[in-house]
Amino acid sequence: MDGDALTRHMELVRELSKQGHALDRFAPTATKNNRRWWRLDGKPTKARARLHKKLIADAFAQSPGVKQERKAIVFAGPPGAGKSSLRRELLQEKEGDYLVIDADDFKKALMKQALADGSYESFIKPDAIRELEAAGAQFFPLELSSLVHEESSYLAKRLRRRAMANGDNIVIDSVLSSQEDAAKLSAELVAAGYEVQVIDLEVPYEFSQQKIRERWAEARRDALSGGDPLGGRWVPSDYARYVFDGPNGVPRPEAVARWLAEHCPLVKQYRLFRKKMEQVNQPHAVPTLETEMTRATPGGPLTEATGKRDASDAKRTTPGPTLNTATTKKPKPNELRIRPARGGTPSLGSQKDGRTHQTVGTAKQQGISNLSSTKQPAPSHSTHLMV
């Protein structure tokens, strides 16, 4: 496929993905709108629940070496930032100790199942796509992945809760653009007694857009040449823009990741990495470690380290994913609880309001305010569902 044809198809997918169009995540052919699969009360039918059970079992089976140490690493950052590469760089040989929870993996699994059982053609594919294909266009399943978006979110949450019930080490790979969902995640982590790290990888908007296009185009070319028949997943442009329109000019993942680190009392370490636009064409570009904060004891304040390093320095500091080598007593499940504070933000039940407000102030000094004060509805294709 030549460059012009690729661009034309990209614009076509971009248009179809807009709110109210054929690939809107709430479109009539979205899987959660199929009453043979989902009931009106939002629960799966018995047949669909059996499929979910299988997909979740498959996810566990793909990570046989996961350890039960009640450790969680939350990765945040815009689409295309390179979170998976950073995860591999930091964890290295310890990556197998963790179950990676990513809703995008379930999008692929659901589309494979739809191709296998025929429902991709009989239900999921919209008439608008059929008409375009009849006129000569060619679409691949992951270009329609927004139609399984809600179901993949549901499955990722189910997998997360099952894993936490087991005490499994987990990596939560998400954009993390919703403070409300981050608060729910915080409450779950506290209730399960997990030791938590938050790792945020930030890039400029133009960097994210270029990587989204490149990733999609590479997968599409591969599919056209007989490779993976699923093709490439398209990230709707309205959501990609929404991710960067955070409070005071701070991208939403950056603001929410900092908020989660400050408000979840079991976050032991918070790290903010950043890439510059000039690194966009460097395949092995190393992000700069811009901020590192640690919490010595559960519920205590975050203490910020000084100096800038890169991911290689972070990796070399200690033989594992954490830079903080201090040992702390791990709380038992249900030992700490989060209760709503005034204004709707969660606070630690054992903390005084003064300490909580002081911690929030640290983020505000960085230009990060409470997102609830600038709350906007996410675009219809938002992928912040993971938390």
BELLIN-V26641 format. One record per backbone hydrogen bond with DSSP energy under -1.0 kcal/mol. CO is the residue of the C=O (numbers start at 1). NH is the residue of the N-H. If there is no record, write none. Layout:
BEGIN
co: {CO & CO}
nh: {NH & NH}
END
This chain:
BEGIN
co: {2 & 3 & 4 & 5 & 6 & 7 & 8 & 9 & 10 & 11 & 12 & 13 & 15 & 16 & 18 & 21 & 24 & 27 & 30 & 31 & 34 & 34 & 37 & 39 & 43 & 45 & 46 & 47 & 48 & 49 & 50 & 51 & 52 & 53 & 54 & 55 & 56 & 57 & 58 & 60 & 63 & 67 & 70 & 71 & 72 & 73 & 74 & 75 & 76 & 78 & 82 & 83 & 84 & 85 & 86 & 87 & 88 & 91 & 92 & 94 & 95 & 97 & 99 & 101 & 102 & 103 & 104 & 105 & 106 & 107 & 108 & 109 & 110 & 111 & 112 & 113 & 114 & 118 & 119 & 119 & 120 & 126 & 127 & 128 & 129 & 130 & 131 & 132 & 133 & 140 & 141 & 142 & 144 & 145 & 146 & 147 & 148 & 149 & 150 & 151 & 152 & 153 & 154 & 155 & 156 & 157 & 158 & 159 & 160 & 161 & 162 & 163 & 167 & 169 & 170 & 171 & 172 & 175 & 178 & 179 & 180 & 181 & 182 & 183 & 184 & 185 & 186 & 187 & 188 & 189 & 190 & 191 & 195 & 196 & 196 & 197 & 198 & 199 & 200 & 202 & 204 & 205 & 206 & 207 & 208 & 209 & 210 & 211 & 212 & 213 & 214 & 215 & 216 & 217 & 218 & 219 & 220 & 221 & 222 & 223 & 228 & 230 & 236 & 237 & 238 & 239 & 242 & 243 & 244 & 246 & 247 & 251 & 252 & 253 & 254 & 255 & 256 & 257 & 258 & 259 & 260 & 264 & 265 & 266 & 268 & 269 & 270 & 271 & 272 & 272 & 273 & 274 & 276 & 277 & 279 & 282 & 287 & 288 & 288 & 289 & 291 & 292 & 293 & 294 & 297 & 303 & 309 & 310 & 311 & 312 & 313 & 318 & 332 & 337 & 339 & 341 & 345 & 347 & 348 & 352 & 353 & 354 & 355 & 356 & 357 & 360 & 361 & 363 & 363 & 364 & 370 & 371 & 379 & 384}
nh: {6 & 7 & 8 & 9 & 10 & 11 & 12 & 13 & 14 & 15 & 16 & 17 & 18 & 23 & 21 & 24 & 27 & 30 & 33 & 34 & 37 & 38 & 45 & 42 & 39 & 49 & 50 & 51 & 52 & 53 & 54 & 55 & 56 & 57 & 58 & 59 & 60 & 61 & 62 & 63 & 66 & 169 & 195 & 170 & 197 & 172 & 199 & 174 & 201 & 81 & 86 & 87 & 88 & 89 & 90 & 91 & 92 & 94 & 95 & 97 & 98 & 67 & 171 & 173 & 105 & 107 & 108 & 109 & 110 & 111 & 112 & 113 & 114 & 115 & 116 & 117 & 120 & 122 & 123 & 124 & 125 & 130 & 131 & 132 & 133 & 134 & 135 & 137 & 136 & 143 & 144 & 145 & 147 & 148 & 149 & 31 & 152 & 153 & 154 & 155 & 156 & 157 & 158 & 159 & 160 & 161 & 162 & 163 & 164 & 165 & 166 & 168 & 70 & 99 & 73 & 101 & 75 & 77 & 182 & 183 & 184 & 185 & 186 & 187 & 188 & 189 & 190 & 191 & 192 & 194 & 193 & 334 & 72 & 268 & 269 & 74 & 271 & 76 & 273 & 275 & 208 & 209 & 210 & 211 & 212 & 213 & 214 & 215 & 216 & 217 & 218 & 219 & 220 & 221 & 222 & 223 & 224 & 225 & 227 & 226 & 231 & 142 & 240 & 241 & 242 & 243 & 245 & 252 & 246 & 249 & 250 & 255 & 256 & 257 & 258 & 259 & 260 & 261 & 262 & 263 & 264 & 267 & 299 & 196 & 295 & 198 & 293 & 200 & 290 & 291 & 202 & 288 & 279 & 280 & 282 & 285 & 311 & 274 & 290 & 309 & 272 & 305 & 270 & 303 & 300 & 294 & 289 & 314 & 315 & 316 & 317 & 320 & 335 & 349 & 347 & 344 & 341 & 339 & 351 & 356 & 357 & 358 & 359 & 360 & 361 & 364 & 365 & 366 & 368 & 367 & 373 & 374 & 382 & 387}
END
